[in-house]
Amino acid sequence: MTILAILALAAGTYAFRLAGPLLRDRITLSDRARTTMSTAATVLLVALVATATLTKGHSFAGFALPLGVAAGALAAWRKAPFVLVVLLAAAVTAALRYAGIR
């Protein structure tokens, strides 16, 4: 059953990725639709980050993880290299947890 679900997901993902180049010249979107889709993608990404940052299982993750992610976000906003962003976020989270802040 699991293999069947994985194959279905892989086929669906491939179909969506293939649809883009095949339909690019056939479908024309208005500027408002393009802006809305871009905004929706950003909102979805922020919601995913917030959910992963603020929750652990079914409860609050504590303060260390959100503060670490905030430090990484600040570094990304200041245009730091991606590796530095990830290392800074992990280091801040680890330091806060070591200090007893969960």
Backbone as CSV, one residue per row, in Angstrom:
resi,resn,N_x,N_y,N_z,CA_x,CA_y,CA_z,C_x,C_y,C_z
1,MET,0.825,-1.195,0.000,0.000,0.000,0.000,0.872,1.262,0.000
2,THR,1.957,1.250,0.776,2.836,2.412,0.839,3.526,2.649,-0.499
3,ILE,3.969,1.599,-1.138,4.641,1.730,-2.436,3.679,2.316,-3.462
4,LEU,2.427,1.892,-3.441,1.431,2.409,-4.371,1.228,3.907,-4.149
5,ALA,1.165,4.340,-2.897,1.000,5.761,-2.591,2.217,6.562,-3.059
6,ILE,3.397,6.019,-2.880,4.615,6.702,-3.314,4.640,6.831,-4.833
7,LEU,4.272,5.780,-5.531,4.240,5.826,-6.996,3.201,6.813,-7.502
8,ALA,2.032,6.856,-6.858,0.988,7.812,-7.254,1.453,9.244,-7.027
9,LEU,2.106,9.489,-5.893,2.618,10.824,-5.612,3.710,11.212,-6.606
10,ALA,4.573,10.273,-6.939,5.639,10.551,-7.915,5.052,10.858,-9.287
11,ALA,4.052,10.089,-9.710,3.423,10.332,-11.011,2.718,11.682,-11.032
12,GLY,2.012,12.019,-9.958,1.330,13.309,-9.886,2.316,14.467,-9.902
13,THR,3.403,14.330,-9.175,4.424,15.379,-9.144,5.036,15.572,-10.524
14,TYR,5.345,14.474,-11.192,5.910,14.555,-12.546,4.921,15.206,-13.500
15,ALA,3.633,14.844,-13.390,2.614,15.423,-14.266,2.496,16.932,-14.067
16,PHE,2.530,17.381,-12.810,2.462,18.816,-12.557,3.685,19.537,-13.105
17,ARG,4.840,18.941,-12.940,6.060,19.582,-13.442,6.085,19.604,-14.967
18,LEU,5.535,18.589,-15.591,5.484,18.530,-17.043,4.436,19.487,-17.597
19,ALA,3.364,19.721,-16.841,2.287,20.592,-17.307,2.765,22.028,-17.500
20,GLY,3.684,22.489,-16.688,4.183,23.862,-16.809,4.732,24.176,-18.188
21,PRO,5.758,23.468,-18.624,6.300,23.765,-19.960,5.308,23.487,-21.093
22,LEU,4.461,22.478,-20.934,3.516,22.155,-22.004,2.404,23.188,-22.146
23,LEU,1.986,23.793,-21.043,0.860,24.729,-21.080,1.284,26.199,-21.032
24,ARG,2.546,26.471,-20.996,3.029,27.843,-20.846,2.477,28.775,-21.927
25,ASP,2.472,28.356,-23.175,2.016,29.214,-24.264,0.511,29.146,-24.486
26,ARG,-0.181,28.206,-23.881,-1.621,28.032,-24.100,-2.485,28.786,-23.103
27,ILE,-1.937,29.058,-21.936,-2.717,29.723,-20.890,-2.087,31.074,-20.593
28,THR,-2.919,32.119,-20.611,-2.453,33.453,-20.292,-3.154,33.911,-19.016
29,LEU,-2.366,34.291,-18.034,-2.909,34.764,-16.767,-2.831,36.282,-16.709
30,SER,-3.818,36.870,-16.055,-3.799,38.317,-15.882,-2.716,38.685,-14.869
31,ASP,-2.378,39.961,-14.852,-1.372,40.424,-13.893,-1.862,40.226,-12.465
32,ARG,-3.161,40.427,-12.239,-3.716,40.238,-10.891,-3.594,38.775,-10.468
33,ALA,-3.863,37.850,-11.389,-3.747,36.422,-11.065,-2.300,36.059,-10.755
34,ARG,-1.369,36.590,-11.504,0.055,36.316,-11.245,0.479,36.855,-9.879
35,THR,0.035,38.059,-9.562,0.357,38.643,-8.262,-0.258,37.832,-7.139
36,THR,-1.500,37.422,-7.325,-2.179,36.619,-6.308,-1.478,35.287,-6.096
37,MET,-1.064,34.637,-7.172,-0.366,33.361,-7.051,0.986,33.529,-6.366
38,SER,1.684,34.605,-6.671,2.970,34.858,-6.026,2.776,35.112,-4.530
39,THR,1.770,35.891,-4.191,1.478,36.167,-2.785,1.051,34.894,-2.064
40,ALA,0.235,34.080,-2.720,-0.216,32.830,-2.106,0.956,31.897,-1.828
41,ALA,1.905,31.829,-2.722,3.082,30.981,-2.506,3.893,31.477,-1.309
42,THR,4.028,32.789,-1.183,4.759,33.356,-0.051,4.038,33.077,1.262
43,VAL,2.713,33.257,1.267,1.921,33.010,2.475,2.017,31.542,2.880
44,LEU,1.963,30.646,1.905,2.068,29.216,2.193,3.429,28.873,2.793
45,LEU,4.486,29.450,2.264,5.821,29.202,2.802,5.957,29.742,4.222
46,VAL,5.443,30.941,4.475,5.508,31.517,5.824,4.703,30.670,6.800
47,ALA,3.533,30.190,6.383,2.716,29.333,7.254,3.445,28.037,7.574
48,LEU,4.122,27.468,6.599,4.883,26.237,6.824,6.023,26.472,7.817
49,VAL,6.745,27.566,7.648,7.841,27.892,8.562,7.302,28.143,9.969
50,ALA,6.198,28.879,10.074,5.623,29.169,11.396,5.173,27.892,12.090
51,THR,4.527,27.003,11.354,4.070,25.746,11.942,5.249,24.890,12.405
52,ALA,6.264,24.784,11.572,7.422,23.969,11.928,8.227,24.589,13.063
53,THR,8.195,25.916,13.160,8.974,26.602,14.175,8.289,26.622,15.535
54,LEU,7.000,26.837,15.537,6.289,27.069,16.790,5.713,25.817,17.433
55,THR,5.637,24.719,16.706,5.028,23.521,17.280,5.982,22.343,17.237
56,LYS,5.808,21.484,18.214,6.538,20.215,18.267,5.501,19.185,18.681
57,GLY,5.115,18.339,17.761,4.008,17.433,18.027,2.715,18.240,18.048
58,HIS,2.018,18.196,19.171,0.771,18.949,19.302,0.883,20.072,20.315
59,SER,2.097,20.464,20.657,2.254,21.499,21.671,3.275,22.538,21.206
60,PHE,3.414,23.575,22.006,4.351,24.660,21.721,5.788,24.140,21.791
61,ALA,6.612,24.546,20.865,7.989,24.050,20.778,8.927,24.692,21.790
62,GLY,8.500,25.734,22.435,9.369,26.450,23.350,9.904,27.708,22.689
63,PHE,10.750,28.430,23.390,11.238,29.704,22.869,12.560,29.589,22.116
64,ALA,13.336,28.551,22.363,14.657,28.433,21.740,14.562,28.290,20.225
65,LEU,13.692,27.436,19.752,13.584,27.207,18.308,13.094,28.448,17.563
66,PRO,12.008,29.109,18.002,11.602,30.330,17.287,12.664,31.430,17.311
67,LEU,13.383,31.563,18.422,14.433,32.575,18.475,15.595,32.214,17.551
68,GLY,15.916,30.928,17.441,16.951,30.498,16.498,16.547,30.756,15.059
69,VAL,15.296,30.458,14.740,14.803,30.725,13.380,14.794,32.225,13.108
70,ALA,14.435,33.023,14.114,14.452,34.478,13.949,15.872,34.980,13.681
71,ALA,16.852,34.409,14.369,18.245,34.793,14.120,18.654,34.433,12.698
72,GLY,18.242,33.250,12.248,18.534,32.861,10.874,17.831,33.756,9.866
73,ALA,16.590,34.125,10.156,15.838,35.009,9.261,16.501,36.381,9.178
74,LEU,16.983,36.868,10.307,17.685,38.151,10.313,18.954,38.068,9.462
75,ALA,19.681,36.980,9.597,20.893,36.804,8.783,20.549,36.698,7.297
76,ALA,19.447,36.007,6.980,19.030,35.898,5.577,18.602,37.260,5.040
77,TRP,17.911,38.037,5.865,17.477,39.369,5.459,18.685,40.263,5.192
78,ARG,19.756,40.056,5.959,20.988,40.828,5.768,21.853,40.243,4.647
79,LYS,21.294,39.264,3.925,21.927,38.643,2.755,23.191,37.851,3.082
80,ALA,23.154,37.154,4.219,24.263,36.267,4.578,24.187,35.011,3.707
81,PRO,25.295,34.335,3.488,25.271,33.085,2.727,24.374,32.048,3.421
82,PHE,23.758,31.194,2.629,22.789,30.230,3.153,23.388,29.345,4.238
83,VAL,24.609,28.896,4.050,25.258,28.035,5.037,25.376,28.771,6.369
84,LEU,25.737,30.035,6.329,25.842,30.832,7.545,24.477,31.010,8.206
85,VAL,23.427,31.197,7.414,22.073,31.336,7.954,21.685,30.087,8.734
86,VAL,21.903,28.930,8.136,21.541,27.667,8.786,22.382,27.442,10.039
87,LEU,23.689,27.664,9.937,24.560,27.466,11.096,24.235,28.431,12.226
88,LEU,23.920,29.675,11.897,23.569,30.647,12.918,22.273,30.254,13.617
89,ALA,21.267,29.853,12.850,19.997,29.436,13.451,20.201,28.238,14.373
90,ALA,20.981,27.264,13.933,21.239,26.078,14.755,22.050,26.440,15.987
91,ALA,23.028,27.308,15.845,23.867,27.686,16.977,23.084,28.470,18.026
92,VAL,22.231,29.386,17.582,21.431,30.158,18.539,20.469,29.238,19.276
93,THR,19.819,28.346,18.546,18.900,27.395,19.179,19.636,26.509,20.180
94,ALA,20.787,25.987,19.776,21.556,25.115,20.666,22.050,25.868,21.896
95,ALA,22.507,27.094,21.719,23.003,27.877,22.852,21.876,28.188,23.839
96,LEU,20.710,28.526,23.327,19.579,28.792,24.216,19.145,27.543,24.966
97,ARG,19.134,26.417,24.286,18.765,25.161,24.955,19.824,24.777,25.995
98,TYR,21.082,25.017,25.678,22.150,24.730,26.635,22.027,25.618,27.865
99,ALA,21.543,26.845,27.645,21.359,27.774,28.754,20.099,27.463,29.568
100,GLY,19.346,26.475,29.138,18.158,26.075,29.889,16.858,26.664,29.384
101,ILE,16.926,27.414,28.299,15.707,27.981,27.722,15.157,26.976,26.719
102,ARG,14.015,26.461,26.996,13.406,25.466,26.099,12.405,26.173,25.266
